[in-house]
């Protein structure tokens, strides 16, 4: 039997579906096209090392010109021998045969058989070098069956058809009559594994499940009672409609959205200063979901709202999505690097969030597994090359919550202190400068003024004259603090964290919030996007214009300063784009079932998990578009299915474990633990403390003092400590409204898997670790809620039995069994007796903190006092010292209830 090479086998595989490649000689036009194809391959696959490497061509081989390629490298032999492929070291290297080192070196990067054949034919035809700037012609690469197929500039790679599922047009499958479509499309898998569906969930489990899923809050005892009494066939549908109409629906949907939008209220990195107006984007998302804004419109507004209608304040807020990632620019960083990081963040986030494509894999080279060439990455990046960051005036909507603005008085007090410090230090420095000048018999000139006007150095007082180490340190703290306050004051102004289309301004560091310049279209640099080998902004290669994914061709993107993002957004939200609707319905499914139909909601590529039910995913995507991109309609459709309403308990658990260990048949509902925010909000709701107000500026819950008072560096100095909001009704807002700082996480939320906000989170982890038990049983947060719950139920009842029953109703939504009631009464009595011998002392909140820092000019330590402005107005929560041993004993019972799996998990 003949032994065939890998390249030969690849070519044989191609023979079944495309014409054989013709032998030489070639016509002039064919020779030119072949040269362009070969040149594109060499640029994309070879020149990063052999020509563009800043350290010089590797192995001495430069493949940027025909002359250097013919000359060869350190071997002394030519890389290309025109007309003789088998004598050409380049061809032997890409074939990975013989003694010549294989190229590209990594096995995963090797050329396909078809690409190797292009190189062979090109050399055999004389190795004509492509003309400068020539684009590749259509090649023999795979064509994806979408509305437009692959771009002519695509590479020659071939892909497994199953890896290209997301690029295929959405096709609505035919659903048999008599069943809900969701259940009809799930049924074949259950039949295939031999499982019957689990029985329906009991009504208590079902109302808890759907209420948390749609609002993130527990149902009230009255809501549970009403549902349990309602025996009508539409009882559950009525509950669903009520929940979808609740203002808290938008808050729950926003929590999911902000995970993928990488939202935070601060900038991150070393400059983790507050983004004062970021909260308005969060509230925009809440309003959008509550209003059931069509999803295609929602997408367009977040990518290009300012271009769609720059006069609409709501749309200036919407593009806060583009500003949500971490970013900084200081005098210590190269501006070009910071700018590139912003562009990379936006490109990657748009790819993952809206298209389920992690585009960063194509930043340095063609994607190894998906049909996303490097040029696609930079095409999409070019869409944002004229996007500039700015804080823009945007009038408050009448429905926006502007309560709590009075807290700016704390910032004003801090500003006054900083200004007083600088005034005192300036006076001290001036006094010393005047004495220095008098001692020398010269006129006194302030050093800063003298440097600006060209006064000789010897006639100017020394820098920082008269200031000691502490003075120098305080000057930096006050000066940097005043800079930081400029962003914090934006929180109370009609300002949007936004963007604009324009030339890139020459900015070396950020000392004040950006505003849109009047000459945005004429002043600054009109950026030209280049392919960057290795992602290095200082090694630009080919220039490239704005565009879209070549595997999903569609609209053209203009190259002018304005209109790029709007055209791109229209392509993303086009009903013919096979990705966008699939991505969103997959996220909705994951929200309700704990995992997507396609297991990686941010990655529909070859390395993502394939859809377990592709026909169901397509049916949902088609239905989504047909229903006007209504998210509420899709949620209503899915939660009313039999699959969603099934019990999480199967009559024969061993059968499920054996026949469907991955749980992809949906024969039984998969229980889930409450998310971190749901857990905190449920504790507040059970205790009667939750403030249900919607929207508004961020609030600051109480944190453990060891976390809240730790020193944190921001903008080269100390950030202010975490001061909790003074009043309980502020601190007890829903978790979505808590100030979210990248550099200071809430330990309670973090331990229950709240994701970090630096990158889009497709699906939260669900770990089970010891600190979770400690947080739920021993933390001040949980014990404070248990105490408030105990006091609440005692106010609402007249006997101990009624108090236990009421506590069960508030926490678990049901009354206890007789045995549970007796156990709780015994525990209450034992704990009350124990608390008789305990004393509690209410802690006093500090009004100031002494900090120690190192002065950067001298390297000497100094101390300073930080004043906590809101401490004087602080109203504490109920404390054990405020109540009797009887109440504290019931607190211990309530603590047991909130640690029960029945509270923490949804069946």
Steps between C-alpha positions, in 0.01 A plus 500: 500500500635842412568734790357844439613826664261711706492759225414233244219365716363851544499553125327165444232606747448820305454315173153384599352850515703730277674496163858376488768767500632549151862430418746764378552690273264776611364803324629841607180571690505161673866547590421838657211359705720213615775745601251704703371188676852387582596849611201512735604169651859618550381825661253330731700192595869581457588867521425545871828314564675539165479873442289679763675380815642812675813297587564425134401217266533166673768275360610795287217426256305805382188415299383854437650520152580258219866597507549416869301178462721390211808589706390280790604512863774370724512168312647682202250333268207671324157457660342496154636350178263625227356213298629234743275448805686186614826698511340791689560499877176692559290233330682216683451683832125548461465139383672407831713233330872431485768649723384860471328645807121490465330832447295639661665333801183415695300201383171690549625773264598276213373586153213305356554273204337753271721782629808287443384433146465876439866546605611210278316626192623855558865392516454266203356788299810713565426655845371831364487744791159662556471873434505720810159546663331232291205328668453128485265364237228247568663177602406138531420536868182370659187703436260541787133481408387836635325790334820603335759226544864570563671819398737487202778586743457185701769237551526152349430306818240228522277441801287220631138574407386446859734781611328746268147452634468858625559648152217310337175688442243462776246244382171454680436125541154357452342425838233237537162623612359423842799597713663823597788551254765503772384166637451349155861581409632364830304174479725313251798516732299360790374222279852428379635452852192313615373739766147615571461859623496569872164594650407869527663696782282572802350846498716640781823394327369636170408845627833534681683390186328735258494797738873483558571434133297797378555753781791373709284527813301248705121490473320656797284281723191670356610428142559136589160469665324653199668257261432198720131592518465558125394175334426654160688363195663840445615551861867465414472710185350778712795481739742522206322804357504672840873438540585620150309822575688553828763777506728245668499291180726757335737490796542123475555509125750781547697295751547234233581759234758684711690173543569492127528879465791502757337788690660673799490843663877549483773490239724224628874443489713750695255780428194342654324832544123528512311534174244731644237474229536129414183425696290657227596222256394241758163671537465530121521121482236464774265735313560322171409157634200630694370670186570180299702703254550287187834329533622610157442861603669434836809373314515797264468754780788354699736487203403821322237695695691827471513463120135396471381817676758720676221723631338219701650485854384141538715391207803685632460295817447176305847502345637479852528132404811592300646671808426222747837322480805577715719778363754755620734760358757666721823685446674174591351314203550531127186655355512279189500187717204622705311589184568156352379335819170689471460390137585139585251501788216637287573266209511193724195598704282572198609167352419298810187679618307538175657241267630229738843529341816542712673711236822555695622161376541665159685806630846359428429235236214342310272320741625144532158339515237742368460679165614831649818627334714766660373751246146447635615590849651824378206572270273500801755696700507757220128551560599649837817680386312832494325431832623726778415492870321794658268599782216672316215724616180294502189634670338280762183325386189578707490135609863483614547462874699800622437447870795512736684780323531678834794273580719720281545709815754240614701555183480875547638464852787289367568752224511785752758310709719430198484863389588616851803269507627632167438858605697447821789329322509768228524770768775306678697454179458864401620621838812286476554613139479868592754450779729312259483788251552765770810322631646523149389853431289407195135549412274212597339315211281194552677198362214389276452848356874537446528173310217608272651841428863386458659638819850360558508198731741669744246776560221260592448343845557123521205275433277442802703740713385510859305175480592197708427135420149510640427823312609342173285195565196707590546715190474189283203364692311827472589568135417149384191494718365811331559342160310188603209700637428640155372156396311443824309827466381384155285246686253775588504683167315435171812341353528170310802271492501495123693517172505709185620459141803711418872521455720369780611788724861532614456411868793380709324453834157530653474776760137593453189344343498518119256725322423500126726755328336755272739406218462124534494445122797720413743492792704196598609187316275317257599149597578247233459144617784261420547130551732477801729195508483366853251775585787748532380855420857603418541244219216584260472304179229520236243776531143375513159663485189441713287195432320201644565129540582364156325172584174692546520753222247776474502875525786724398650719772589854390854627552404852607549624854129469575255222424731201542343372819145557382561296184672228700217496757246461221694196376515349850127550557393394151250215513703329227809489721495136615684573825319778685158346565654162582735661750226678693249215516783277618570746783130505591493120510808493722341749738206264551666159484848576634679426172454592138384276220846584364715451806728804455276805454799721411655251259306351209823394333674166466636503856159577651259228600267407216124544541337201666176582317591696184147486361360646822760778493408586143127489574546737793718734294245510217216552747695779671526695176141427401379630836669833444815412696295501823695358793187485715321295235785247496511476877124449516520232232777306676382520862153378404647189336470160669879476511529809721214393726634150568605388843867483592430165668481194275321181609808295410814716546730210414339469158568865428861469617553198279317610186554877504797586724549839330133590543454602138166324457320746730297208633546649847547864602846587617498679839727798552647697786398862534747739343699721737278804450181292523622359830571841653175647367299202627652545847399866500151416374445229761612741774261769379792735433513509119452842344323423168574835333611464138806675356716779629856576603705214647462424868761359737396207718696426815814296442722327751723777647815310408395534135331839515789678674790342315724746313447502125716678243328713236661755266832483685350565842254348746139450403248593768389214722168326444250699705161325517198705407380672818139384512370140502253568219799595281717206599215252455440562132520207259851373433495620141509856633805446724810696399712257298869584524744289303766529768275439803263205478222418746630182671149357551410532132843390382499179703168404341652534152411851394736536201764766465401780262814520286389267219164373374376210714303248296394282792566531871696235680309307763763387745434342838770603745537529877503884512143498369382314811697737723355805322143375526526387860750734666523822299374826643288542187301180557472533877372857463228379262409212734465745790282735295286201394456389861392846610265527202315171559462576872335829412262321262396213731364437850646161594821309459332241278368775275847660492659175382230455239546857381879459475454188288256682275737792449808290434373180337153603381321226698393411851709252699401144573412419859840341548684803355299734721586304815870488411509874437322578828752287690791668324351842573469421870855367521646798316300752704634343817853516365459866402390587854865471600636694203556872471541698180655840448404710202808595300573867445571601145829682448477863392856500368783261416874550527680391184869436448657555160840537337575837342621421150757781469684426824409136565420594860184385675244749626156484662183684424141493620211412272166642610190283447242762413183290505577330833328776696171426321521122526189322628587146605293189433339314787775361724494210752560756774167665407286191568427247770641151533163371379537682167860389468391141559251523213779656292690170535197311367470740206868451430439125466216564254702725270772233494259231385545363149128562453573874522828505312390275212213507253340161430 
